[in-house]
Amino acid sequence: MPAQTLVQKILSAHAGRPLSIGELAVVRADDVLAHDTTCAWAIEPFHQIATHVFDAQKIHLFFDHAYPAPSVQASHLHTLIRRFALEQGIDIITDGVCHQVMAERFLEPNHLLVGADSHTPTGGGLGALCMGFGSTDAAVAMATGKVWVRVPQTIRIVLEGRLAGGVYPKDVILSIAKALSSEGANYKVVEFCGPAIRDFEVPSRLTLCNMCAEIGAKTGIVPADAQTEKYLRAQNRFVPFERLRSDPDAEFADTFTFDLSAIEPTVACPPDIDRDVPVSQVEGTPITQVFLGSCTNCRIEDLEVASRILKGRKIAPGLKFIVTPASRQVYEQAIERGYLAEFSRIGAIISPPGCGACLGRHMGVLDDDDVCVSTSNRNFTGRMGSPKAKIYLASPATAAASAIEGQIADPRRYLPK
Amino acid sequence: MARVWKFSDSINTDLITPGRYNMTTDKAELGRIAFIEHRPEYAQGVRPGDFVVAGRNFGCGSSRETAVYALKANGISAIVAKSYARIFYRNCINNGVMALVAPAEFVEAALDGDDLSIEGGRLVNRTRNRSVPVSLPPLMIRLREFGGILNFLKTHKIEELEAKADVPAPKEFKACKIEGIGAGAERTTARKAPRASSGQSKKKDILFK
């Protein structure tokens, strides 16, 4: 058997035959994900080709993009999906952002997820092959349990060295985005490896893989290992898995090595993901809103980092500081650990788990003059509201420090010595 | 006359159908909100047969298929771009929407309102006197014949889409050579109707209609 990449191995297992890179294959899905917008557009296409879903247990429908509904329109989409779910015997999940909940409850290493959302790659942090698709593909996958894919090339990202204080996985992936550009990994898969990745716990890996979508990748993936096992055990759902790896002599499209110790707190300037600069270059930029949320960066680890910086301090007067835990699990952990009370006391708005302000639909829509520091993944023009608003992407630490000052701030000044 | 609507690099799907406007499953309504904030005059002025011409990484960002539904509802002939983001590109394939890759020079020369057409496998800009050969991946051609993957699946199994080498990454078409219509001696040959009447080229004309 010729040498294969990790992704080739997973796809081959799901096609039932060995696949070559570049081949057009039809593969089986272990799980299918859609949410309150992409599912709404999948229902009519689904009914064109099927009457029943291939397996209701393997289909996960989330209300997260606009839930509870901010408008009659959004509520109507929920009604359409509820009717479909009821008819097909599918559960509707309202416990937070789909990608976070998939990691907590459903994804397994080496599995294949067809997700009708561009940030589906997030789950690659568990060593699963999670690819984003449109609603038609979701309809086809719900009907047949399958999807067509072109077997992608792999780009290897080798991580070496240790992160300095005040620098986080978000800064790493923003630095990678700058180096590779917003289409640098188009059609390819990003596989993270190297000595440093072993120390990255699953939540950090979810952040790295999540933003592979922003550099055009089909997905990002971290081969499953002891960290993956630790995470799955903590979620009480560990099932032994094969530690699949790319063969050393497999064909890679490119290999890039990053020295983590050289990375600084990084900010992506509007309106593109690859306009990344060290925080020092934009420090002092006045802001009107901080959004601590999204599938990229609002896990309990992220709230812990923010709490360490915010504890005993105040947020800038007049600033809108929105905290949106990624899932119900994160929300409850944050209550138990006292973070939410702490954040509320200093003036934060705590919103229910979900996508929240990230996509400009509700709970923090920006106006023309707004400038937002966001821990989310897109700083596109108009993403969070008015096309005139400005969005700077940063780590939860940088976001917290900026909330204190009311301007973009270097988190290293606020870290306990 | 089919006209060009020219867009820049990195047109993301939030710009095509913004999150605040696309909460409907009505495709005609989606057509009316296309580029609603980015370029409000587009949806008012676009006519069936027009072309959307853009730079690199067209359709990046969100997976929302409304972006493709909206452009399809506008009745555009094709999208022409330097390169595409992958989910948008496959949404085009699945919906039978033609997404052509053209060399940078051709895209950059095209301006709003230019007279663009597809003639026998060539993309022709009469206003700028330029033409360029274009090709579609076999899967896009095949699903266009059916009007999209859903129609295909009404009579075929999904496995019938498998192929040894298909859907080349659009970037690979970069090698297309520009043959300027206005370039001296080539002028007459290039203006001729493409390749008389072999069965092959007839089929192509149908595909590129």
Interface residues (C-beta under 8 A of the other chain):
Chain A: S20 G22 E23 L24 A25 V26 T37 T38 A40 W41 I43 E44 P45 Q48 I49 A66 S71 Q73 A74 L77 L80 A116 D117 S118 T120 G132 F133 G134 S135 T136 D137 A139 V140 A143 T144 K146 W148 R150 S182 E183 N186 Y187 G216 K218 D272 L359 G360 R361 V365 R378 F380 T381 G382 R383 G385 P387
Chain B: S10 N12 D14 L15 P18 G19 R20 N22 M23 T24 T25 E37 H38 R56 N57 C60 G61 S62 S63 R64 E65 T66 V68 Y69 S83 A85 R86 I87 R90 N91 N94 N95 L139 G148 I149 L150 L153 K154 I158 E159 L161 E162 A163 K164 A165 D166 V167 P168 A169 K171
